[in-house]
Amino acid sequence: MDLRISEIYGKGIITTSGKKLGRVEDLIIDFEDGAVSSILLKNMDNISRSEDLHEEIRKNSINYKRVKNVSEVIVVGNEPL
């Protein structure tokens, strides 16, 4: 699925079962692969101020491999990766 990064920011995120997860606030990019690796539900500036950075990223990120569809909202699979 080829998209511009700017098309993803601010979109709502829901699961395939309809649960609302939040909005895209930031992204983690894998520059070696040239692809989005994770969607963040909080802005990275706010996450980076946390004392436990790894836990804060874990709680507020969605692996991009879970994305099933991107249109008006982003639909992600229910299964964790």
MODELLER restraints for C-alpha pairs under 7 A, 6 or more apart:
rsr = mdl.restraints
at = mdl.atoms
rsr.add(forms.Gaussian(group=physical.xy_distance, feature=features.Distance(at['CA:8:A'], at['CA:24:A']), mean=6.88, stdev=0.5))
rsr.add(forms.Gaussian(group=physical.xy_distance, feature=features.Distance(at['CA:9:A'], at['CA:24:A']), mean=5.20, stdev=0.5))
rsr.add(forms.Gaussian(group=physical.xy_distance, feature=features.Distance(at['CA:9:A'], at['CA:25:A']), mean=6.16, stdev=0.5))
rsr.add(forms.Gaussian(group=physical.xy_distance, feature=features.Distance(at['CA:9:A'], at['CA:26:A']), mean=6.81, stdev=0.5))
rsr.add(forms.Gaussian(group=physical.xy_distance, feature=features.Distance(at['CA:10:A'], at['CA:23:A']), mean=5.53, stdev=0.5))
rsr.add(forms.Gaussian(group=physical.xy_distance, feature=features.Distance(at['CA:10:A'], at['CA:24:A']), mean=4.88, stdev=0.5))
rsr.add(forms.Gaussian(group=physical.xy_distance, feature=features.Distance(at['CA:10:A'], at['CA:25:A']), mean=6.11, stdev=0.5))
rsr.add(forms.Gaussian(group=physical.xy_distance, feature=features.Distance(at['CA:11:A'], at['CA:23:A']), mean=5.41, stdev=0.5))
rsr.add(forms.Gaussian(group=physical.xy_distance, feature=features.Distance(at['CA:11:A'], at['CA:24:A']), mean=5.57, stdev=0.5))
rsr.add(forms.Gaussian(group=physical.xy_distance, feature=features.Distance(at['CA:11:A'], at['CA:72:A']), mean=6.95, stdev=0.5))
rsr.add(forms.Gaussian(group=physical.xy_distance, feature=features.Distance(at['CA:11:A'], at['CA:73:A']), mean=5.44, stdev=0.5))
rsr.add(forms.Gaussian(group=physical.xy_distance, feature=features.Distance(at['CA:11:A'], at['CA:74:A']), mean=6.64, stdev=0.5))
rsr.add(forms.Gaussian(group=physical.xy_distance, feature=features.Distance(at['CA:12:A'], at['CA:22:A']), mean=5.79, stdev=0.5))
rsr.add(forms.Gaussian(group=physical.xy_distance, feature=features.Distance(at['CA:12:A'], at['CA:23:A']), mean=4.30, stdev=0.5))
rsr.add(forms.Gaussian(group=physical.xy_distance, feature=features.Distance(at['CA:12:A'], at['CA:24:A']), mean=6.55, stdev=0.5))
rsr.add(forms.Gaussian(group=physical.xy_distance, feature=features.Distance(at['CA:12:A'], at['CA:73:A']), mean=4.92, stdev=0.5))
rsr.add(forms.Gaussian(group=physical.xy_distance, feature=features.Distance(at['CA:12:A'], at['CA:74:A']), mean=6.16, stdev=0.5))
rsr.add(forms.Gaussian(group=physical.xy_distance, feature=features.Distance(at['CA:13:A'], at['CA:20:A']), mean=6.11, stdev=0.5))
rsr.add(forms.Gaussian(group=physical.xy_distance, feature=features.Distance(at['CA:13:A'], at['CA:21:A']), mean=5.46, stdev=0.5))
rsr.add(forms.Gaussian(group=physical.xy_distance, feature=features.Distance(at['CA:13:A'], at['CA:22:A']), mean=5.47, stdev=0.5))
rsr.add(forms.Gaussian(group=physical.xy_distance, feature=features.Distance(at['CA:13:A'], at['CA:23:A']), mean=5.58, stdev=0.5))
rsr.add(forms.Gaussian(group=physical.xy_distance, feature=features.Distance(at['CA:13:A'], at['CA:73:A']), mean=5.76, stdev=0.5))
rsr.add(forms.Gaussian(group=physical.xy_distance, feature=features.Distance(at['CA:13:A'], at['CA:74:A']), mean=4.71, stdev=0.5))
rsr.add(forms.Gaussian(group=physical.xy_distance, feature=features.Distance(at['CA:13:A'], at['CA:75:A']), mean=5.97, stdev=0.5))
rsr.add(forms.Gaussian(group=physical.xy_distance, feature=features.Distance(at['CA:14:A'], at['CA:20:A']), mean=4.44, stdev=0.5))
rsr.add(forms.Gaussian(group=physical.xy_distance, feature=features.Distance(at['CA:14:A'], at['CA:21:A']), mean=5.51, stdev=0.5))
rsr.add(forms.Gaussian(group=physical.xy_distance, feature=features.Distance(at['CA:14:A'], at['CA:74:A']), mean=6.28, stdev=0.5))
rsr.add(forms.Gaussian(group=physical.xy_distance, feature=features.Distance(at['CA:14:A'], at['CA:75:A']), mean=5.11, stdev=0.5))
rsr.add(forms.Gaussian(group=physical.xy_distance, feature=features.Distance(at['CA:14:A'], at['CA:76:A']), mean=6.27, stdev=0.5))
rsr.add(forms.Gaussian(group=physical.xy_distance, feature=features.Distance(at['CA:15:A'], at['CA:75:A']), mean=5.42, stdev=0.5))
rsr.add(forms.Gaussian(group=physical.xy_distance, feature=features.Distance(at['CA:15:A'], at['CA:76:A']), mean=4.77, stdev=0.5))
rsr.add(forms.Gaussian(group=physical.xy_distance, feature=features.Distance(at['CA:15:A'], at['CA:77:A']), mean=5.62, stdev=0.5))
rsr.add(forms.Gaussian(group=physical.xy_distance, feature=features.Distance(at['CA:15:A'], at['CA:78:A']), mean=5.72, stdev=0.5))
rsr.add(forms.Gaussian(group=physical.xy_distance, feature=features.Distance(at['CA:16:A'], at['CA:75:A']), mean=6.06, stdev=0.5))
rsr.add(forms.Gaussian(group=physical.xy_distance, feature=features.Distance(at['CA:16:A'], at['CA:76:A']), mean=6.00, stdev=0.5))
rsr.add(forms.Gaussian(group=physical.xy_distance, feature=features.Distance(at['CA:16:A'], at['CA:77:A']), mean=5.47, stdev=0.5))
rsr.add(forms.Gaussian(group=physical.xy_distance, feature=features.Distance(at['CA:16:A'], at['CA:78:A']), mean=6.31, stdev=0.5))
rsr.add(forms.Gaussian(group=physical.xy_distance, feature=features.Distance(at['CA:22:A'], at['CA:41:A']), mean=6.20, stdev=0.5))
rsr.add(forms.Gaussian(group=physical.xy_distance, feature=features.Distance(at['CA:23:A'], at['CA:41:A']), mean=5.84, stdev=0.5))
rsr.add(forms.Gaussian(group=physical.xy_distance, feature=features.Distance(at['CA:24:A'], at['CA:39:A']), mean=6.30, stdev=0.5))
rsr.add(forms.Gaussian(group=physical.xy_distance, feature=features.Distance(at['CA:24:A'], at['CA:40:A']), mean=5.96, stdev=0.5))
rsr.add(forms.Gaussian(group=physical.xy_distance, feature=features.Distance(at['CA:24:A'], at['CA:41:A']), mean=5.40, stdev=0.5))
rsr.add(forms.Gaussian(group=physical.xy_distance, feature=features.Distance(at['CA:25:A'], at['CA:40:A']), mean=5.74, stdev=0.5))
rsr.add(forms.Gaussian(group=physical.xy_distance, feature=features.Distance(at['CA:25:A'], at['CA:41:A']), mean=5.28, stdev=0.5))
rsr.add(forms.Gaussian(group=physical.xy_distance, feature=features.Distance(at['CA:25:A'], at['CA:42:A']), mean=5.21, stdev=0.5))
rsr.add(forms.Gaussian(group=physical.xy_distance, feature=features.Distance(at['CA:25:A'], at['CA:43:A']), mean=5.07, stdev=0.5))
rsr.add(forms.Gaussian(group=physical.xy_distance, feature=features.Distance(at['CA:26:A'], at['CA:39:A']), mean=6.29, stdev=0.5))
rsr.add(forms.Gaussian(group=physical.xy_distance, feature=features.Distance(at['CA:26:A'], at['CA:40:A']), mean=4.94, stdev=0.5))
rsr.add(forms.Gaussian(group=physical.xy_distance, feature=features.Distance(at['CA:26:A'], at['CA:41:A']), mean=6.90, stdev=0.5))
rsr.add(forms.Gaussian(group=physical.xy_distance, feature=features.Distance(at['CA:26:A'], at['CA:42:A']), mean=6.62, stdev=0.5))
rsr.add(forms.Gaussian(group=physical.xy_distance, feature=features.Distance(at['CA:26:A'], at['CA:43:A']), mean=5.26, stdev=0.5))
rsr.add(forms.Gaussian(group=physical.xy_distance, feature=features.Distance(at['CA:26:A'], at['CA:44:A']), mean=6.33, stdev=0.5))
rsr.add(forms.Gaussian(group=physical.xy_distance, feature=features.Distance(at['CA:27:A'], at['CA:36:A']), mean=6.79, stdev=0.5))
rsr.add(forms.Gaussian(group=physical.xy_distance, feature=features.Distance(at['CA:27:A'], at['CA:38:A']), mean=5.83, stdev=0.5))
rsr.add(forms.Gaussian(group=physical.xy_distance, feature=features.Distance(at['CA:27:A'], at['CA:39:A']), mean=4.74, stdev=0.5))
rsr.add(forms.Gaussian(group=physical.xy_distance, feature=features.Distance(at['CA:27:A'], at['CA:40:A']), mean=5.49, stdev=0.5))
rsr.add(forms.Gaussian(group=physical.xy_distance, feature=features.Distance(at['CA:28:A'], at['CA:36:A']), mean=6.02, stdev=0.5))
rsr.add(forms.Gaussian(group=physical.xy_distance, feature=features.Distance(at['CA:28:A'], at['CA:37:A']), mean=5.65, stdev=0.5))
rsr.add(forms.Gaussian(group=physical.xy_distance, feature=features.Distance(at['CA:28:A'], at['CA:38:A']), mean=5.05, stdev=0.5))
rsr.add(forms.Gaussian(group=physical.xy_distance, feature=features.Distance(at['CA:28:A'], at['CA:39:A']), mean=6.44, stdev=0.5))
rsr.add(forms.Gaussian(group=physical.xy_distance, feature=features.Distance(at['CA:29:A'], at['CA:35:A']), mean=5.88, stdev=0.5))
rsr.add(forms.Gaussian(group=physical.xy_distance, feature=features.Distance(at['CA:29:A'], at['CA:36:A']), mean=4.47, stdev=0.5))
rsr.add(forms.Gaussian(group=physical.xy_distance, feature=features.Distance(at['CA:29:A'], at['CA:37:A']), mean=5.48, stdev=0.5))
rsr.add(forms.Gaussian(group=physical.xy_distance, feature=features.Distance(at['CA:30:A'], at['CA:36:A']), mean=6.00, stdev=0.5))
rsr.add(forms.Gaussian(group=physical.xy_distance, feature=features.Distance(at['CA:30:A'], at['CA:37:A']), mean=5.85, stdev=0.5))
rsr.add(forms.Gaussian(group=physical.xy_distance, feature=features.Distance(at['CA:36:A'], at['CA:64:A']), mean=6.51, stdev=0.5))
rsr.add(forms.Gaussian(group=physical.xy_distance, feature=features.Distance(at['CA:37:A'], at['CA:63:A']), mean=6.13, stdev=0.5))
rsr.add(forms.Gaussian(group=physical.xy_distance, feature=features.Distance(at['CA:37:A'], at['CA:64:A']), mean=5.26, stdev=0.5))
rsr.add(forms.Gaussian(group=physical.xy_distance, feature=features.Distance(at['CA:38:A'], at['CA:61:A']), mean=6.10, stdev=0.5))
rsr.add(forms.Gaussian(group=physical.xy_distance, feature=features.Distance(at['CA:38:A'], at['CA:62:A']), mean=5.40, stdev=0.5))
rsr.add(forms.Gaussian(group=physical.xy_distance, feature=features.Distance(at['CA:38:A'], at['CA:63:A']), mean=4.49, stdev=0.5))
rsr.add(forms.Gaussian(group=physical.xy_distance, feature=features.Distance(at['CA:38:A'], at['CA:64:A']), mean=4.83, stdev=0.5))
rsr.add(forms.Gaussian(group=physical.xy_distance, feature=features.Distance(at['CA:39:A'], at['CA:61:A']), mean=5.41, stdev=0.5))
rsr.add(forms.Gaussian(group=physical.xy_distance, feature=features.Distance(at['CA:39:A'], at['CA:62:A']), mean=5.10, stdev=0.5))
rsr.add(forms.Gaussian(group=physical.xy_distance, feature=features.Distance(at['CA:39:A'], at['CA:63:A']), mean=6.48, stdev=0.5))
rsr.add(forms.Gaussian(group=physical.xy_distance, feature=features.Distance(at['CA:39:A'], at['CA:64:A']), mean=6.30, stdev=0.5))
rsr.add(forms.Gaussian(group=physical.xy_distance, feature=features.Distance(at['CA:40:A'], at['CA:60:A']), mean=5.66, stdev=0.5))
rsr.add(forms.Gaussian(group=physical.xy_distance, feature=features.Distance(at['CA:40:A'], at['CA:61:A']), mean=4.43, stdev=0.5))
rsr.add(forms.Gaussian(group=physical.xy_distance, feature=features.Distance(at['CA:40:A'], at['CA:62:A']), mean=6.53, stdev=0.5))
rsr.add(forms.Gaussian(group=physical.xy_distance, feature=features.Distance(at['CA:41:A'], at['CA:60:A']), mean=5.14, stdev=0.5))
rsr.add(forms.Gaussian(group=physical.xy_distance, feature=features.Distance(at['CA:41:A'], at['CA:61:A']), mean=6.03, stdev=0.5))
rsr.add(forms.Gaussian(group=physical.xy_distance, feature=features.Distance(at['CA:42:A'], at['CA:60:A']), mean=6.30, stdev=0.5))
rsr.add(forms.Gaussian(group=physical.xy_distance, feature=features.Distance(at['CA:47:A'], at['CA:53:A']), mean=6.63, stdev=0.5))
rsr.add(forms.Gaussian(group=physical.xy_distance, feature=features.Distance(at['CA:47:A'], at['CA:56:A']), mean=6.19, stdev=0.5))
rsr.add(forms.Gaussian(group=physical.xy_distance, feature=features.Distance(at['CA:47:A'], at['CA:57:A']), mean=6.76, stdev=0.5))
rsr.add(forms.Gaussian(group=physical.xy_distance, feature=features.Distance(at['CA:50:A'], at['CA:56:A']), mean=6.90, stdev=0.5))
rsr.add(forms.Gaussian(group=physical.xy_distance, feature=features.Distance(at['CA:63:A'], at['CA:81:A']), mean=6.80, stdev=0.5))
rsr.add(forms.Gaussian(group=physical.xy_distance, feature=features.Distance(at['CA:66:A'], at['CA:76:A']), mean=5.14, stdev=0.5))
rsr.add(forms.Gaussian(group=physical.xy_distance, feature=features.Distance(at['CA:66:A'], at['CA:77:A']), mean=5.22, stdev=0.5))
rsr.add(forms.Gaussian(group=physical.xy_distance, feature=features.Distance(at['CA:67:A'], at['CA:74:A']), mean=6.95, stdev=0.5))
rsr.add(forms.Gaussian(group=physical.xy_distance, feature=features.Distance(at['CA:67:A'], at['CA:75:A']), mean=5.91, stdev=0.5))
rsr.add(forms.Gaussian(group=physical.xy_distance, feature=features.Distance(at['CA:67:A'], at['CA:76:A']), mean=4.29, stdev=0.5))
rsr.add(forms.Gaussian(group=physical.xy_distance, feature=features.Distance(at['CA:67:A'], at['CA:77:A']), mean=6.42, stdev=0.5))
rsr.add(forms.Gaussian(group=physical.xy_distance, feature=features.Distance(at['CA:68:A'], at['CA:75:A']), mean=5.52, stdev=0.5))
rsr.add(forms.Gaussian(group=physical.xy_distance, feature=features.Distance(at['CA:68:A'], at['CA:76:A']), mean=5.25, stdev=0.5))
rsr.add(forms.Gaussian(group=physical.xy_distance, feature=features.Distance(at['CA:68:A'], at['CA:77:A']), mean=6.40, stdev=0.5))
rsr.add(forms.Gaussian(group=physical.xy_distance, feature=features.Distance(at['CA:69:A'], at['CA:75:A']), mean=5.13, stdev=0.5))
